[in-house]
Amino acid sequence: MHHYRSEVWTFVQGKGIFVLDGVEQKVKAGDTVVIPVEHLHAITAITPLVFIEVQSGNPLVEEDIERFEWNWSE
């Protein structure tokens, strides 16, 4: 989770499972997801996954990251 920035992820290769606030959705090349400020999110790859991340906010620093664990379904 980020307290000061939002993100947009555009997937360019592979398949994965993206989670936003506890809701899972499958993603693939060509998909885009928007992650608002202060929303829990996670990603896991089903196949090798490449995405472009665009960040917006202030400050854009690593210290803005608050990490949580997500238990992925088998």
mmCIF file as gemmi writes it, N, C-alpha and C atoms, coordinates in Angstrom:
data_model
loop_
_atom_site.group_PDB
_atom_site.id
_atom_site.type_symbol
_atom_site.label_atom_id
_atom_site.label_alt_id
_atom_site.label_comp_id
_atom_site.label_asym_id
_atom_site.label_entity_id
_atom_site.label_seq_id
_atom_site.pdbx_PDB_ins_code
_atom_site.Cartn_x
_atom_site.Cartn_y
_atom_site.Cartn_z
_atom_site.occupancy
_atom_site.B_iso_or_equiv
_atom_site.pdbx_formal_charge
_atom_site.auth_seq_id
_atom_site.auth_asym_id
_atom_site.pdbx_PDB_model_num
ATOM 1 N N . MET Axp A 1 ? 0.852 -1.169 0 1 0 ? 1 A 1
ATOM 2 C CA . MET Axp A 1 ? 0 0 0 1 0 ? 1 A 1
ATOM 3 C C . MET Axp A 1 ? 0.9 1.235 0 1 0 ? 1 A 1
ATOM 4 N N . HIS Axp A 2 ? 0.42 2.28 -0.632 1 0 ? 2 A 1
ATOM 5 C CA . HIS Axp A 2 ? 1.148 3.545 -0.672 1 0 ? 2 A 1
ATOM 6 C C . HIS Axp A 2 ? 0.253 4.639 -0.101 1 0 ? 2 A 1
ATOM 7 N N . HIS Axp A 3 ? 0.828 5.509 0.7 1 0 ? 3 A 1
ATOM 8 C CA . HIS Axp A 3 ? 0.055 6.571 1.337 1 0 ? 3 A 1
ATOM 9 C C . HIS Axp A 3 ? 0.019 7.85 0.508 1 0 ? 3 A 1
ATOM 10 N N . TYR Axp A 4 ? 0.966 8.005 -0.422 1 0 ? 4 A 1
ATOM 11 C CA . TYR Axp A 4 ? 1.075 9.275 -1.141 1 0 ? 4 A 1
ATOM 12 C C . TYR Axp A 4 ? 1.023 9.149 -2.651 1 0 ? 4 A 1
ATOM 13 N N . ARG Axp A 5 ? 0.973 7.938 -3.169 1 0 ? 5 A 1
ATOM 14 C CA . ARG Axp A 5 ? 0.994 7.813 -4.624 1 0 ? 5 A 1
ATOM 15 C C . ARG Axp A 5 ? -0.024 6.799 -5.116 1 0 ? 5 A 1
ATOM 16 N N . SER Axp A 6 ? -0.502 7.051 -6.317 1 0 ? 6 A 1
ATOM 17 C CA . SER Axp A 6 ? -1.322 6.074 -7.032 1 0 ? 6 A 1
ATOM 18 C C . SER Axp A 6 ? -0.445 5.469 -8.121 1 0 ? 6 A 1
ATOM 19 N N . GLU Axp A 7 ? -0.89 4.351 -8.667 1 0 ? 7 A 1
ATOM 20 C CA . GLU Axp A 7 ? -0.127 3.679 -9.719 1 0 ? 7 A 1
ATOM 21 C C . GLU Axp A 7 ? -1.065 3.182 -10.805 1 0 ? 7 A 1
ATOM 22 N N . VAL Axp A 8 ? -0.531 3.109 -12.016 1 0 ? 8 A 1
ATOM 23 C CA . VAL Axp A 8 ? -1.212 2.464 -13.133 1 0 ? 8 A 1
ATOM 24 C C . VAL Axp A 8 ? -0.243 1.423 -13.675 1 0 ? 8 A 1
ATOM 25 N N . TRP Axp A 9 ? -0.704 0.181 -13.749 1 0 ? 9 A 1
ATOM 26 C CA . TRP Axp A 9 ? 0.112 -0.909 -14.285 1 0 ? 9 A 1
ATOM 27 C C . TRP Axp A 9 ? -0.469 -1.337 -15.622 1 0 ? 9 A 1
ATOM 28 N N . THR Axp A 10 ? 0.381 -1.382 -16.641 1 0 ? 10 A 1
ATOM 29 C CA . THR Axp A 10 ? -0.014 -1.877 -17.96 1 0 ? 10 A 1
ATOM 30 C C . THR Axp A 10 ? 0.792 -3.141 -18.235 1 0 ? 10 A 1
ATOM 31 N N . PHE Axp A 11 ? 0.107 -4.246 -18.43 1 0 ? 11 A 1
ATOM 32 C CA . PHE Axp A 11 ? 0.759 -5.541 -18.617 1 0 ? 11 A 1
ATOM 33 C C . PHE Axp A 11 ? 1.118 -5.723 -20.087 1 0 ? 11 A 1
ATOM 34 N N . VAL Axp A 12 ? 2.385 -6.049 -20.337 1 0 ? 12 A 1
ATOM 35 C CA . VAL Axp A 12 ? 2.861 -6.179 -21.717 1 0 ? 12 A 1
ATOM 36 C C . VAL Axp A 12 ? 3.236 -7.609 -22.085 1 0 ? 12 A 1
ATOM 37 N N . GLN Axp A 13 ? 3.367 -8.477 -21.091 1 0 ? 13 A 1
ATOM 38 C CA . GLN Axp A 13 ? 3.715 -9.874 -21.375 1 0 ? 13 A 1
ATOM 39 C C . GLN Axp A 13 ? 3.263 -10.754 -20.223 1 0 ? 13 A 1
ATOM 40 N N . GLY Axp A 14 ? 2.771 -11.943 -20.559 1 0 ? 14 A 1
ATOM 41 C CA . GLY Axp A 14 ? 2.467 -12.952 -19.556 1 0 ? 14 A 1
ATOM 42 C C . GLY Axp A 14 ? 1.062 -12.883 -18.995 1 0 ? 14 A 1
ATOM 43 N N . LYS Axp A 15 ? 0.863 -13.721 -17.959 1 0 ? 15 A 1
ATOM 44 C CA . LYS Axp A 15 ? -0.422 -13.812 -17.266 1 0 ? 15 A 1
ATOM 45 C C . LYS Axp A 15 ? -0.163 -13.828 -15.766 1 0 ? 15 A 1
ATOM 46 N N . GLY Axp A 16 ? -1.103 -13.282 -15.005 1 0 ? 16 A 1
ATOM 47 C CA . GLY Axp A 16 ? -0.945 -13.258 -13.562 1 0 ? 16 A 1
ATOM 48 C C . GLY Axp A 16 ? -2.27 -13.084 -12.861 1 0 ? 16 A 1
ATOM 49 N N . ILE Axp A 17 ? -2.183 -12.993 -11.54 1 0 ? 17 A 1
ATOM 50 C CA . ILE Axp A 17 ? -3.345 -12.708 -10.71 1 0 ? 17 A 1
ATOM 51 C C . ILE Axp A 17 ? -3.029 -11.437 -9.93 1 0 ? 17 A 1
ATOM 52 N N . PHE Axp A 18 ? -3.887 -10.454 -10.082 1 0 ? 18 A 1
ATOM 53 C CA . PHE Axp A 18 ? -3.758 -9.158 -9.43 1 0 ? 18 A 1
ATOM 54 C C . PHE Axp A 18 ? -4.826 -9.064 -8.342 1 0 ? 18 A 1
ATOM 55 N N . VAL Axp A 19 ? -4.46 -8.506 -7.203 1 0 ? 19 A 1
ATOM 56 C CA . VAL Axp A 19 ? -5.399 -8.338 -6.091 1 0 ? 19 A 1
ATOM 57 C C . VAL Axp A 19 ? -5.472 -6.857 -5.735 1 0 ? 19 A 1
ATOM 58 N N . LEU Axp A 20 ? -6.69 -6.331 -5.628 1 0 ? 20 A 1
ATOM 59 C CA . LEU Axp A 20 ? -6.915 -4.968 -5.156 1 0 ? 20 A 1
ATOM 60 C C . LEU Axp A 20 ? -7.964 -5.035 -4.05 1 0 ? 20 A 1
ATOM 61 N N . ASP Axp A 21 ? -7.555 -4.656 -2.845 1 0 ? 21 A 1
ATOM 62 C CA . ASP Axp A 21 ? -8.45 -4.675 -1.681 1 0 ? 21 A 1
ATOM 63 C C . ASP Axp A 21 ? -9.126 -6.031 -1.487 1 0 ? 21 A 1
ATOM 64 N N . GLY Axp A 22 ? -8.359 -7.105 -1.671 1 0 ? 22 A 1
ATOM 65 C CA . GLY Axp A 22 ? -8.863 -8.449 -1.42 1 0 ? 22 A 1
ATOM 66 C C . GLY Axp A 22 ? -9.609 -9.101 -2.565 1 0 ? 22 A 1
ATOM 67 N N . VAL Axp A 23 ? -9.799 -8.383 -3.668 1 0 ? 23 A 1
ATOM 68 C CA . VAL Axp A 23 ? -10.516 -8.927 -4.825 1 0 ? 23 A 1
ATOM 69 C C . VAL Axp A 23 ? -9.495 -9.342 -5.884 1 0 ? 23 A 1
ATOM 70 N N . GLU Axp A 24 ? -9.493 -10.638 -6.218 1 0 ? 24 A 1
ATOM 71 C CA . GLU Axp A 24 ? -8.561 -11.167 -7.216 1 0 ? 24 A 1
ATOM 72 C C . GLU Axp A 24 ? -9.139 -11.045 -8.614 1 0 ? 24 A 1
ATOM 73 N N . GLN Axp A 25 ? -8.264 -10.737 -9.577 1 0 ? 25 A 1
ATOM 74 C CA . GLN Axp A 25 ? -8.656 -10.775 -10.982 1 0 ? 25 A 1
ATOM 75 C C . GLN Axp A 25 ? -7.463 -11.245 -11.805 1 0 ? 25 A 1
ATOM 76 N N . LYS Axp A 26 ? -7.746 -12.047 -12.832 1 0 ? 26 A 1
ATOM 77 C CA . LYS Axp A 26 ? -6.686 -12.484 -13.728 1 0 ? 26 A 1
ATOM 78 C C . LYS Axp A 26 ? -6.318 -11.328 -14.648 1 0 ? 26 A 1
ATOM 79 N N . VAL Axp A 27 ? -5.015 -11.198 -14.924 1 0 ? 27 A 1
ATOM 80 C CA . VAL Axp A 27 ? -4.527 -10.171 -15.841 1 0 ? 27 A 1
ATOM 81 C C . VAL Axp A 27 ? -3.647 -10.826 -16.892 1 0 ? 27 A 1
ATOM 82 N N . LYS Axp A 28 ? -3.553 -10.164 -18.042 1 0 ? 28 A 1
ATOM 83 C CA . LYS Axp A 28 ? -2.739 -10.673 -19.154 1 0 ? 28 A 1
ATOM 84 C C . LYS Axp A 28 ? -2.222 -9.49 -19.947 1 0 ? 28 A 1
ATOM 85 N N . ALA Axp A 29 ? -1.345 -9.768 -20.894 1 0 ? 29 A 1
ATOM 86 C CA . ALA Axp A 29 ? -0.809 -8.721 -21.761 1 0 ? 29 A 1
ATOM 87 C C . ALA Axp A 29 ? -1.954 -7.933 -22.382 1 0 ? 29 A 1
ATOM 88 N N . GLY Axp A 30 ? -1.847 -6.601 -22.336 1 0 ? 30 A 1
ATOM 89 C CA . GLY Axp A 30 ? -2.878 -5.718 -22.864 1 0 ? 30 A 1
ATOM 90 C C . GLY Axp A 30 ? -3.796 -5.149 -21.799 1 0 ? 30 A 1
ATOM 91 N N . ASP Axp A 31 ? -3.82 -5.755 -20.605 1 0 ? 31 A 1
ATOM 92 C CA . ASP Axp A 31 ? -4.669 -5.263 -19.516 1 0 ? 31 A 1
ATOM 93 C C . ASP Axp A 31 ? -3.992 -4.106 -18.784 1 0 ? 31 A 1
ATOM 94 N N . THR Axp A 32 ? -4.807 -3.252 -18.181 1 0 ? 32 A 1
ATOM 95 C CA . THR Axp A 32 ? -4.335 -2.14 -17.359 1 0 ? 32 A 1
ATOM 96 C C . THR Axp A 32 ? -5.132 -2.122 -16.065 1 0 ? 32 A 1
ATOM 97 N N . VAL Axp A 33 ? -4.445 -1.869 -14.95 1 0 ? 33 A 1
ATOM 98 C CA . VAL Axp A 33 ? -5.122 -1.725 -13.662 1 0 ? 33 A 1
ATOM 99 C C . VAL Axp A 33 ? -4.714 -0.393 -13.037 1 0 ? 33 A 1
ATOM 100 N N . VAL Axp A 34 ? -5.642 0.203 -12.303 1 0 ? 34 A 1
ATOM 101 C CA . VAL Axp A 34 ? -5.401 1.461 -11.598 1 0 ? 34 A 1
ATOM 102 C C . VAL Axp A 34 ? -5.423 1.174 -10.102 1 0 ? 34 A 1
ATOM 103 N N . ILE Axp A 35 ? -4.391 1.632 -9.41 1 0 ? 35 A 1
ATOM 104 C CA . ILE Axp A 35 ? -4.264 1.406 -7.971 1 0 ? 35 A 1
ATOM 105 C C . ILE Axp A 35 ? -4.317 2.767 -7.277 1 0 ? 35 A 1
ATOM 106 N N . PRO Axp A 36 ? -5.446 3.095 -6.655 1 0 ? 36 A 1
ATOM 107 C CA . PRO Axp A 36 ? -5.556 4.384 -5.964 1 0 ? 36 A 1
ATOM 108 C C . PRO Axp A 36 ? -4.694 4.429 -4.699 1 0 ? 36 A 1
ATOM 109 N N . VAL Axp A 37 ? -4.454 5.623 -4.206 1 0 ? 37 A 1
ATOM 110 C CA . VAL Axp A 37 ? -3.726 5.83 -2.954 1 0 ? 37 A 1
ATOM 111 C C . VAL Axp A 37 ? -4.428 5.058 -1.83 1 0 ? 37 A 1
ATOM 112 N N . GLU Axp A 38 ? -3.616 4.434 -0.957 1 0 ? 38 A 1
ATOM 113 C CA . GLU Axp A 38 ? -4.071 3.722 0.24 1 0 ? 38 A 1
ATOM 114 C C . GLU Axp A 38 ? -4.997 2.541 -0.04 1 0 ? 38 A 1
ATOM 115 N N . HIS Axp A 39 ? -4.73 1.821 -1.124 1 0 ? 39 A 1
ATOM 116 C CA . HIS Axp A 39 ? -5.466 0.592 -1.413 1 0 ? 39 A 1
ATOM 117 C C . HIS Axp A 39 ? -4.477 -0.571 -1.435 1 0 ? 39 A 1
ATOM 118 N N . LEU Axp A 40 ? -4.808 -1.655 -0.728 1 0 ? 40 A 1
ATOM 119 C CA . LEU Axp A 40 ? -3.942 -2.832 -0.697 1 0 ? 40 A 1
ATOM 120 C C . LEU Axp A 40 ? -3.934 -3.492 -2.066 1 0 ? 40 A 1
ATOM 121 N N . HIS Axp A 41 ? -2.743 -3.893 -2.519 1 0 ? 41 A 1
ATOM 122 C CA . HIS Axp A 41 ? -2.633 -4.539 -3.821 1 0 ? 41 A 1
ATOM 123 C C . HIS Axp A 41 ? -1.469 -5.518 -3.826 1 0 ? 41 A 1
ATOM 124 N N . ALA Axp A 42 ? -1.579 -6.512 -4.726 1 0 ? 42 A 1
ATOM 125 C CA . ALA Axp A 42 ? -0.546 -7.534 -4.861 1 0 ? 42 A 1
ATOM 126 C C . ALA Axp A 42 ? -0.642 -8.133 -6.257 1 0 ? 42 A 1
ATOM 127 N N . ILE Axp A 43 ? 0.436 -8.796 -6.67 1 0 ? 43 A 1
ATOM 128 C CA . ILE Axp A 43 ? 0.47 -9.446 -7.983 1 0 ? 43 A 1
ATOM 129 C C . ILE Axp A 43 ? 1.277 -10.733 -7.853 1 0 ? 43 A 1
ATOM 130 N N . THR Axp A 44 ? 0.848 -11.777 -8.555 1 0 ? 44 A 1
ATOM 131 C CA . THR Axp A 44 ? 1.642 -12.996 -8.687 1 0 ? 44 A 1
ATOM 132 C C . THR Axp A 44 ? 1.576 -13.434 -10.141 1 0 ? 44 A 1
ATOM 133 N N . ALA Axp A 45 ? 2.667 -13.99 -10.623 1 0 ? 45 A 1
ATOM 134 C CA . ALA Axp A 45 ? 2.746 -14.408 -12.021 1 0 ? 45 A 1
ATOM 135 C C . ALA Axp A 45 ? 2.274 -15.846 -12.182 1 0 ? 45 A 1
ATOM 136 N N . ILE Axp A 46 ? 1.479 -16.087 -13.224 1 0 ? 46 A 1
ATOM 137 C CA . ILE Axp A 46 ? 1.129 -17.44 -13.653 1 0 ? 46 A 1
ATOM 138 C C . ILE Axp A 46 ? 2.155 -17.892 -14.683 1 0 ? 46 A 1
ATOM 139 N N . THR Axp A 47 ? 2.502 -16.99 -15.603 1 0 ? 47 A 1
ATOM 140 C CA . THR Axp A 47 ? 3.604 -17.169 -16.549 1 0 ? 47 A 1
ATOM 141 C C . THR Axp A 47 ? 4.502 -15.947 -16.381 1 0 ? 47 A 1
ATOM 142 N N . PRO Axp A 48 ? 5.727 -15.977 -16.924 1 0 ? 48 A 1
ATOM 143 C CA . PRO Axp A 48 ? 6.586 -14.799 -16.773 1 0 ? 48 A 1
ATOM 144 C C . PRO Axp A 48 ? 5.818 -13.52 -17.139 1 0 ? 48 A 1
ATOM 145 N N . LEU Axp A 49 ? 5.87 -12.55 -16.243 1 0 ? 49 A 1
ATOM 146 C CA . LEU Axp A 49 ? 5.015 -11.369 -16.319 1 0 ? 49 A 1
ATOM 147 C C . LEU Axp A 49 ? 5.865 -10.106 -16.417 1 0 ? 49 A 1
ATOM 148 N N . VAL Axp A 50 ? 5.516 -9.241 -17.359 1 0 ? 50 A 1
ATOM 149 C CA . VAL Axp A 50 ? 6.18 -7.946 -17.516 1 0 ? 50 A 1
ATOM 150 C C . VAL Axp A 50 ? 5.093 -6.879 -17.529 1 0 ? 50 A 1
ATOM 151 N N . PHE Axp A 51 ? 5.292 -5.821 -16.73 1 0 ? 51 A 1
ATOM 152 C CA . PHE Axp A 51 ? 4.338 -4.711 -16.772 1 0 ? 51 A 1
ATOM 153 C C . PHE Axp A 51 ? 5.066 -3.385 -16.617 1 0 ? 51 A 1
ATOM 154 N N . ILE Axp A 52 ? 4.433 -2.334 -17.112 1 0 ? 52 A 1
ATOM 155 C CA . ILE Axp A 52 ? 4.941 -0.973 -16.987 1 0 ? 52 A 1
ATOM 156 C C . ILE Axp A 52 ? 4.179 -0.315 -15.848 1 0 ? 52 A 1
ATOM 157 N N . GLU Axp A 53 ? 4.908 0.287 -14.923 1 0 ? 53 A 1
ATOM 158 C CA . GLU Axp A 53 ? 4.291 0.946 -13.769 1 0 ? 53 A 1
ATOM 159 C C . GLU Axp A 53 ? 4.485 2.452 -13.885 1 0 ? 53 A 1
ATOM 160 N N . VAL Axp A 54 ? 3.382 3.196 -13.838 1 0 ? 54 A 1
ATOM 161 C CA . VAL Axp A 54 ? 3.433 4.656 -13.833 1 0 ? 54 A 1
ATOM 162 C C . VAL Axp A 54 ? 2.938 5.124 -12.47 1 0 ? 54 A 1
ATOM 163 N N . GLN Axp A 55 ? 3.767 5.914 -11.785 1 0 ? 55 A 1
ATOM 164 C CA . GLN Axp A 55 ? 3.437 6.402 -10.449 1 0 ? 55 A 1
ATOM 165 C C . GLN Axp A 55 ? 3.069 7.88 -10.509 1 0 ? 55 A 1
ATOM 166 N N . SER Axp A 56 ? 2.112 8.263 -9.659 1 0 ? 56 A 1
ATOM 167 C CA . SER Axp A 56 ? 1.691 9.656 -9.588 1 0 ? 56 A 1
ATOM 168 C C . SER Axp A 56 ? 1.474 10.026 -8.133 1 0 ? 56 A 1
ATOM 169 N N . GLY Axp A 57 ? 2.088 11.099 -7.689 1 0 ? 57 A 1
ATOM 170 C CA . GLY Axp A 57 ? 1.932 11.544 -6.309 1 0 ? 57 A 1
ATOM 171 C C . GLY Axp A 57 ? 3.176 12.241 -5.823 1 0 ? 57 A 1
ATOM 172 N N . ASN Axp A 58 ? 3.169 12.592 -4.554 1 0 ? 58 A 1
ATOM 173 C CA . ASN Axp A 58 ? 4.301 13.294 -3.986 1 0 ? 58 A 1
ATOM 174 C C . ASN Axp A 58 ? 4.353 12.98 -2.489 1 0 ? 58 A 1
ATOM 175 N N . PRO Axp A 59 ? 5.457 12.434 -2.005 1 0 ? 59 A 1
ATOM 176 C CA . PRO Axp A 59 ? 6.701 12.12 -2.696 1 0 ? 59 A 1
ATOM 177 C C . PRO Axp A 59 ? 6.664 10.728 -3.33 1 0 ? 59 A 1
ATOM 178 N N . LEU Axp A 60 ? 7.469 10.531 -4.356 1 0 ? 60 A 1
ATOM 179 C CA . LEU Axp A 60 ? 7.625 9.217 -4.992 1 0 ? 60 A 1
ATOM 180 C C . LEU Axp A 60 ? 8.908 8.587 -4.446 1 0 ? 60 A 1
ATOM 181 N N . VAL Axp A 61 ? 8.788 7.971 -3.279 1 0 ? 61 A 1
ATOM 182 C CA . VAL Axp A 61 ? 9.946 7.39 -2.596 1 0 ? 61 A 1
ATOM 183 C C . VAL Axp A 61 ? 9.598 5.986 -2.108 1 0 ? 61 A 1
ATOM 184 N N . GLU Axp A 62 ? 10.608 5.151 -1.963 1 0 ? 62 A 1
ATOM 185 C CA . GLU Axp A 62 ? 10.409 3.78 -1.492 1 0 ? 62 A 1
ATOM 186 C C . GLU Axp A 62 ? 9.835 3.74 -0.077 1 0 ? 62 A 1
ATOM 187 N N . GLU Axp A 63 ? 10.111 4.752 0.728 1 0 ? 63 A 1
ATOM 188 C CA . GLU Axp A 63 ? 9.611 4.779 2.104 1 0 ? 63 A 1
ATOM 189 C C . GLU Axp A 63 ? 8.084 4.888 2.168 1 0 ? 63 A 1
ATOM 190 N N . ASP Axp A 64 ? 7.444 5.174 1.04 1 0 ? 64 A 1
ATOM 191 C CA . ASP Axp A 64 ? 5.986 5.268 0.971 1 0 ? 64 A 1
ATOM 192 C C . ASP Axp A 64 ? 5.329 3.884 0.921 1 0 ? 64 A 1
ATOM 193 N N . ILE Axp A 65 ? 6.113 2.832 0.809 1 0 ? 65 A 1
ATOM 194 C CA . ILE Axp A 65 ? 5.57 1.479 0.685 1 0 ? 65 A 1
ATOM 195 C C . ILE Axp A 65 ? 5.315 0.891 2.072 1 0 ? 65 A 1
ATOM 196 N N . GLU Axp A 66 ? 4.09 0.432 2.297 1 0 ? 66 A 1
ATOM 197 C CA . GLU Axp A 66 ? 3.746 -0.323 3.501 1 0 ? 66 A 1
ATOM 198 C C . GLU Axp A 66 ? 3.414 -1.739 3.048 1 0 ? 66 A 1
ATOM 199 N N . ARG Axp A 67 ? 4.206 -2.719 3.483 1 0 ? 67 A 1
ATOM 200 C CA . ARG Axp A 67 ? 4.071 -4.089 2.988 1 0 ? 67 A 1
ATOM 201 C C . ARG Axp A 67 ? 3.152 -4.929 3.879 1 0 ? 67 A 1
ATOM 202 N N . PHE Axp A 68 ? 2.361 -5.771 3.214 1 0 ? 68 A 1
ATOM 203 C CA . PHE Axp A 68 ? 1.475 -6.726 3.87 1 0 ? 68 A 1
ATOM 204 C C . PHE Axp A 68 ? 1.688 -8.077 3.199 1 0 ? 68 A 1
ATOM 205 N N . GLU Axp A 69 ? 1.328 -9.162 3.881 1 0 ? 69 A 1
ATOM 206 C CA . GLU Axp A 69 ? 1.408 -10.488 3.269 1 0 ? 69 A 1
ATOM 207 C C . GLU Axp A 69 ? 0.069 -10.856 2.661 1 0 ? 69 A 1
ATOM 208 N N . TRP Axp A 70 ? 0.112 -11.572 1.533 1 0 ? 70 A 1
ATOM 209 C CA . TRP Axp A 70 ? -1.091 -12.083 0.883 1 0 ? 70 A 1
ATOM 210 C C . TRP Axp A 70 ? -0.905 -13.581 0.726 1 0 ? 70 A 1
ATOM 211 N N . ASN Axp A 71 ? -1.865 -14.375 1.2 1 0 ? 71 A 1
ATOM 212 C CA . ASN Axp A 71 ? -1.81 -15.827 1.046 1 0 ? 71 A 1
ATOM 213 C C . ASN Axp A 71 ? -2.499 -16.204 -0.252 1 0 ? 71 A 1
ATOM 214 N N . TRP Axp A 72 ? -1.704 -16.652 -1.226 1 0 ? 72 A 1
ATOM 215 C CA . TRP Axp A 72 ? -2.235 -17 -2.545 1 0 ? 72 A 1
ATOM 216 C C . TRP Axp A 72 ? -2.905 -18.361 -2.501 1 0 ? 72 A 1
ATOM 217 N N . SER Axp A 73 ? -4.048 -18.477 -3.146 1 0 ? 73 A 1
ATOM 218 C CA . SER Axp A 73 ? -4.767 -19.752 -3.252 1 0 ? 73 A 1
ATOM 219 C C . SER Axp A 73 ? -3.948 -20.719 -4.074 1 0 ? 73 A 1
ATOM 220 N N . GLU Axp A 74 ? -4.055 -21.969 -3.75 1 0 ? 74 A 1
ATOM 221 C CA . GLU Axp A 74 ? -3.349 -23.007 -4.526 1 0 ? 74 A 1
ATOM 222 C C . GLU Axp A 74 ? -4.129 -23.328 -5.774 1 0 ? 74 A 1
